[in-house]
Amino acid sequence: MSFDNISYSKLAIIFIIAGVILVMAILGSSATSLLSDSITEEAAVKMKQEGNCIVEAKDRIPRMISDCSYNVNDTVLITYKAKQPAIEKHQLK
């Protein structure tokens, strides 16, 4: 296959599309979980250390709340995305 007859703009578009496909293949399911809906549920504060609290949602992934004002065993409402460790928002129940 020869690229002599293809203009630079068409060649650039081909490489950009191939790059996007490659990135999506590498990310796999994590790309779809980034676009998934947020989940809000109750979680108990399991640990508190140096101002950070650790809570565990129903999916069993420990999540950290920075600069936490809650106490151990407090029940908080957390909002997060499935399979992601970050908490979008939290509040005392």
C-alpha positions, 0 to 999 in steps of 0.5 A, spaced: 500 500 500 502 506 498 501 513 501 503 517 495 496 519 492 493 521 499 493 528 501 496 530 508 490 532 511 486 525 509 493 522 512 492 526 518 485 524 519 486 517 518 492 517 524 487 521 528 481 516 528 486 510 529 489 514 535 482 514 538 480 507 536 487 505 540 486 509 546 478 507 546 481 499 546 486 501 551 481 504 556 476 499 555 471 498 560 474 504 564 472 509 558 464 507 559 464 507 567 467 514 566 460 516 562 456 512 567 450 515 571 452 517 578 450 512 584 448 515 591 447 511 597 449 511 604 455 508 607 458 508 614 465 511 616 470 505 617 476 509 619 479 516 620 486 518 620 489 525 619 483 528 617 481 523 612 475 518 612 475 512 609 468 509 607 466 503 603 460 503 599 456 497 597 461 495 591 466 494 596 471 499 594 474 503 599 473 511 598 477 517 601 473 523 603 479 528 604 478 534 610 473 530 613 469 532 619 465 526 620 466 521 626 467 513 625 461 510 625 457 516 622 452 514 616 454 519 610 450 519 603 456 519 598 455 520 590 460 516 586 461 513 579 461 505 579 468 502 579 471 509 580 474 510 587 473 518 587 467 521 591 463 526 587 459 529 593 458 527 600 454 529 606 452 527 613 445 523 613 
